[in-house]
Amino acid sequence: MTAGNNPVGKPSPPSRGRDFFSGGLRLDKEGKHASLGRVTAETTQTPTLIYCRCAYAQVLPQGVKDGVLERLCASGMGFESVADLCEMAAHRDPRLAAMAAAAQAGPVKIAACFPRAVKGLFRQAGVPLPEEGVEIVNMRELNADQAAAALLGETAAG
């Protein structure tokens, strides 16, 4: 392995400069993978959107996850997609600290499961989320339209 390469399954090192975190997919308007996501200081007035795929725990309904992802892609807004916040917390992934820091700098919306569980995951990893400025959208209880509307600041159709 050469210097700078990252073995599969290992978290990327925290980025330097004004990036808050990296490692998720940043998708463009057409829903194509544009690049590895980076949320910069210039975007803090618009909420930072974090989307959990719940790939390992699989406690979120597949239809809700897919519907929210489709709406996020169609919105043209940048967002971070992470494989599984539970897995990240279990491994104390350094990107969680960067997400908590982003929440200190501006509003953050996290699409995942129960708010108490998500807050607990960050606490477990040693990087608690701030009390203010974080909205957790519960994809276990909301349908895809409701969850996407909450993330995007829209009114839900049903």
PyMOL commands that set and color helices and strands:
alter all, ss='L'
color gray80, all
select helices_A, chain A and resi 41-43+62-75+85-90+94-105+115-124+144-152
alter helices_A, ss='H'
color red, helices_A
select strands_A, chain A and resi 22-27+33-38+48-52+80-82+108-112+134-138
alter strands_A, ss='S'
color yellow, strands_A
deselect
rebuild
show_as cartoon
